[in-house]
Amino acid sequence: MNLQTVVADWLTRRVQEPRPLASMHELEKVLRQLAKWRSQVIANTLVAKHGSTILQGPFAGMAYVDRATEGALAPRLLGTYESELHPHIEAFAAEGLDCVIDIGCAEGYYAVGLARLMPASTIHAHDIDPKARDACAALARANAVEARVRIGGEFTPGDFEAFAGRKVLVFVDAEGAEDDLLDPALSPALKGMSLIVETHGGVRPGVLARLTERFAASHEVLRVDQQGKTAVLPDWLGNLSHLDQLLAVWEWRAKPTPWLVMRPR
């Protein structure tokens, strides 16, 4: 069942209930559902007009998908997705890394994008979802980088030790599991690795502060927060309403999920 059908069914059921929208929380929920629907319509139009190739940003030119396994598709296709990380990604790419460990790779936006951006690096892409791993493998083949994208399942703290002494970037988007994975006391090799970590305080309250404390002695730790988006929009999108332009780059976040960018001292 596609997103439009899911949202339409949910809204129909809600409207048929006798109780009114009695709280700001419920009103926000309704607006989010409608916004997701419109966002998907914009994404479908992007695919129809431009195909599923990423239009700008560090992964410009990458063949992508016409349906994301999770989250918003339109900003990925436009190349504005998590643009706050772009300067850090480009800086790491210029450092001649041996490899990247991408934990929570989903369909491979970062795993494959980084493989294209770092042609001398091997990408170790991990996800606990078999469907995500299959999608990542397919995306790697579509971009002719399958030889350098090695796909695996669950990644444990002890697994970092196999990469000790190498020039490694650890990229983590694990919906709260970063709290369990990233601890130099459990994985001493992490002390010599660079990291980009999305923190999920809504799932693990206090995780940002805990990770900052754990790595403070060994790393320079930079907090990166989500910001408003600026982008060069296709002409047809630039001629739509301001609301549509905002929804085109909206990433569907319910709450802030700050990143930590950490470099060994």
ABEGO torsion letter per residue (X at the ends): XBAAAAAAAAAAAAAABABBBABAAAAAAAAAAAAAAAAAAAAAAAAAAAEABBABEAABGBBBBABBABEBAAAAAAGABGAAAAAAAAAAAAAGBABBBBBGAEAGAAAAAAAAABAABBBBBBBABAAAAAAAAAAAAAAGAAAABBBBBBBBAAAAAAABGBBBBBBBBAGGAAAAABBAAABAAAAABBBBBBBBAAABBGAAAAAAAAAAAABBBBBBBBBBBBBBBBAAAAABBAAAAAAAABAGBABBBBBBBBBBX
